[in-house]
Amino acid sequence: MSEKHLSSQFDSDLNNISSKLMEMGGLVETQIQHAVQALAQFSVPLAEEVIQTEDRVDMMEVAIDHALTAIVARRQPAARDLRLLLAISKITTNLERAGDEADKIARMVKSIVEGGYARKMPIGDLRLASDLATTLIRRVLDAFARLDVAEAVSIFKEDDLIDQEFKGFTRKLITYMMEDPRTISDSLDLLFLAKAIERIGDHAKNIAEFIIYIVKGTDVRHSSLTQVESAIHIQ
């Protein structure tokens, strides 16, 4: 079999697995959107839809992992291609975990509504962070489709905004609980929701790191924004 033919088959395998990753990403993006809407509206039907989607996301993660293993075994990819496959594996894991956070939000929404506490919950303070997290997942999937390093770096900056929102919200909840111990239970539920939203942002940032790894071959995990920009020469 000619080297050109082998290369063509490998490219076909890569395109196929990239398509599966984007399909999974689209499903997780919808899952997160519905979880955020369920939270904003205290909608049990939307929450249940998110929960039911979780099994599909898990199955897609397993299918992609199996496909990656098969490609490595059959094609024995060179260093650059192996880097791409490893990054796709990590991206898939982060997408699945982002879906897990959406599932957590949906289950908490159901618990709050069924407990009759929905009307008392000041959900408005979570709106900005939840909108940011939803947007970041969409943007990072677009960045992966284009292998857009500049957009990946931009996502680093946006994730810091979610972290700031989370820290400010936590301080506010602590104040509520100190002033009125009767708010402790509700405040802890809100903290759980806020942490799930913050983690979705973290997973978007992690995916952005692997986009940089694919394109530049530079591992920027656990690096500051300044270090990332210096490493890949983006000003």
C-alpha positions in Angstrom: 0.0 0.0 0.0 1.4 3.4 -1.0 2.5 6.0 1.6 0.1 8.5 -0.1 -2.8 6.0 0.4 -1.9 5.5 4.0 -1.8 9.2 4.6 -5.2 9.7 2.9 -6.7 7.0 5.2 -5.2 8.6 8.3 -6.6 12.0 7.3 -10.0 10.4 6.8 -9.7 8.8 10.3 -8.8 12.2 11.8 -11.7 14.0 10.0 -14.1 11.3 11.3 -13.0 11.6 14.9 -13.0 15.4 14.7 -16.6 15.3 13.5 -17.5 13.0 16.4 -15.9 15.4 18.8 -17.8 18.3 17.4 -21.0 16.4 17.6 -20.4 15.6 21.2 -19.4 19.2 21.8 -22.7 20.4 20.3 -24.6 18.0 22.6 -22.8 19.2 25.7 -23.3 22.9 24.6 -27.1 22.2 24.4 -27.0 20.4 27.7 -25.4 23.4 29.3 -27.8 25.9 27.7 -30.8 23.9 28.9 -29.3 23.6 32.4 -28.8 27.4 32.6 -32.4 27.9 31.3 -33.7 25.4 33.8 -32.0 27.4 36.5 -33.3 30.7 35.3 -36.9 29.5 35.0 -36.8 26.8 37.7 -38.1 24.4 34.9 -38.3 20.8 35.9 -38.9 19.6 32.3 -35.8 21.3 31.1 -33.8 19.9 34.0 -35.0 16.4 33.2 -34.0 16.8 29.6 -30.5 17.7 30.7 -30.3 14.7 33.0 -31.5 12.3 30.2 -28.9 13.6 27.8 -26.1 12.7 30.2 -26.0 9.0 29.1 -25.6 10.0 25.4 -22.7 12.2 26.3 -21.0 9.4 28.2 -21.5 7.0 25.4 -20.0 9.4 22.9 -17.0 9.9 25.1 -16.4 6.1 25.2 -16.9 5.8 21.4 -14.4 8.5 20.7 -11.9 6.9 23.1 -12.3 3.6 21.3 -11.8 5.3 17.9 -8.6 7.0 19.1 -7.2 3.7 20.4 -7.9 2.1 17.1 -6.2 4.9 15.1 -3.1 4.7 17.3 -3.0 0.9 16.9 -3.5 0.9 13.1 -1.7 4.0 12.0 1.2 4.3 14.5 1.1 8.1 14.1 4.2 10.3 14.1 4.9 12.8 16.9 2.8 15.7 15.5 -0.2 13.5 14.7 0.1 11.7 18.1 0.0 15.1 19.8 -3.3 15.8 18.0 -4.9 12.5 19.0 -3.8 12.9 22.7 -5.2 16.5 22.7 -8.5 15.2 21.3 -8.7 12.6 24.0 -8.2 15.3 26.7 -10.7 17.6 25.0 -13.3 14.8 25.0 -12.7 14.3 28.7 -13.2 18.0 29.5 -16.4 18.1 27.4 -17.8 15.1 29.3 -17.0 16.7 32.6 -18.6 20.0 31.5 -21.7 17.9 30.8 -21.4 16.4 34.3 -21.6 19.9 35.7 -24.7 20.7 33.6 -26.2 17.5 35.0 -25.4 18.6 38.6 -27.1 22.0 37.9 -30.2 20.2 36.5 -30.5 17.8 39.5 -30.2 20.7 42.0 -32.9 22.7 40.1 -35.2 19.7 40.4 -34.4 19.4 44.1 -35.0 23.1 44.7 -38.3 23.1 42.9 -39.6 19.9 44.4 -38.6 21.2 47.9 -40.7 24.4 47.3 -37.8 26.8 47.7 -37.6 28.2 44.2 -39.3 31.5 44.9 -36.9 32.4 47.7 -33.7 31.8 45.7 -31.9 34.9 44.4 -30.8 33.3 41.2 -30.3 36.6 39.4 -26.8 37.0 40.9 -25.7 33.8 39.0 -27.0 35.0 35.6 -23.8 36.7 34.4 -21.5 33.8 35.3 -23.9 31.2 33.7 -24.1 33.3 30.5 -20.4 33.6 30.4 -19.9 29.8 30.9 -22.4 29.0 28.1 -20.7 31.4 25.7 -17.2 30.1 26.5 -18.2 26.5 25.6 -19.6 27.6 22.3 -16.5 29.7 21.5 -14.0 27.1 22.4 -15.7 24.6 20.2 -15.6 27.1 17.3 -11.9 27.7 18.2 -11.2 23.9 18.0 -13.0 23.7 14.6 -10.7 26.4 13.2 -7.7 25.6 15.4 -7.7 29.3 16.3 -4.9 30.0 18.8 -5.8 33.7 19.2 -9.4 32.8 20.2 -8.1 30.1 22.6 -6.0 32.8 24.4 -9.0 35.1 24.5 -10.9 32.3 26.3 -8.2 32.3 29.0 -9.1 35.9 29.7 -12.8 35.3 29.8 -12.5 32.4 32.2 -10.9 34.9 34.7 -14.2 36.9 34.6 -16.1 33.8 35.7 -13.7 33.2 38.5 -14.1 36.7 39.7 -17.9 36.4 39.6 -17.7 33.2 41.6 -15.4 34.8 44.3 -17.7 37.8 44.6 -20.8 35.7 44.8 -19.2 33.5 47.5 -18.4 36.6 49.6 -21.9 37.8 49.2 -23.3 34.4 50.4 -21.0 34.4 53.4 -22.4 37.8 54.3 -26.0 36.5 54.0 -25.3 33.5 56.2 -23.5 35.6 58.9 -26.4 38.1 59.0 -29.2 35.5 59.0 -28.4 31.9 59.8 -31.8 30.9 58.4 -30.3 31.5 54.9 -27.5 28.9 55.3 -29.3 26.0 53.6 -30.4 28.1 50.6 -27.0 29.7 50.4 -25.2 26.4 50.3 -27.5 25.3 47.4 -26.6 28.5 45.6 -22.9 27.9 46.3 -23.2 24.4 44.8 -24.8 25.9 41.6 -22.2 28.7 41.4 -19.3 26.2 41.7 -20.8 24.0 38.9 -21.0 27.1 36.6 -17.4 28.0 37.5 -16.2 24.5 36.7 -17.8 24.7 33.2 -15.7 27.8 32.6 -12.6 25.8 33.8 -13.3 23.0 31.3 -13.6 25.6 28.5 -10.2 27.0 29.5 -8.7 23.5 29.6 -9.9 22.8 26.1 -8.4 26.1 25.0 -5.1 24.9 26.4 -5.2 21.8 24.3 -6.0 23.8 21.2 -2.8 25.7 21.8 -1.0 22.4 22.3 -2.3 21.0 19.0 -1.2 24.1 17.0 2.0 25.2 18.8 3.2 22.0 20.5 3.5 24.0 23.7 2.0 22.7 27.0 0.5 25.7 28.7 -1.4 23.9 31.5 -1.0 25.6 34.9 0.4 28.7 33.2 -0.6 32.3 33.7 -2.0 34.4 30.9 1.3 36.3 30.6 3.2 33.0 30.4 0.8 31.7 27.7 1.1 34.8 25.6 4.9 34.8 25.9 5.1 31.1 25.0 3.1 31.4 21.8 4.2 35.0 20.9 0.8 36.5 21.0 0.7 40.1 22.2 
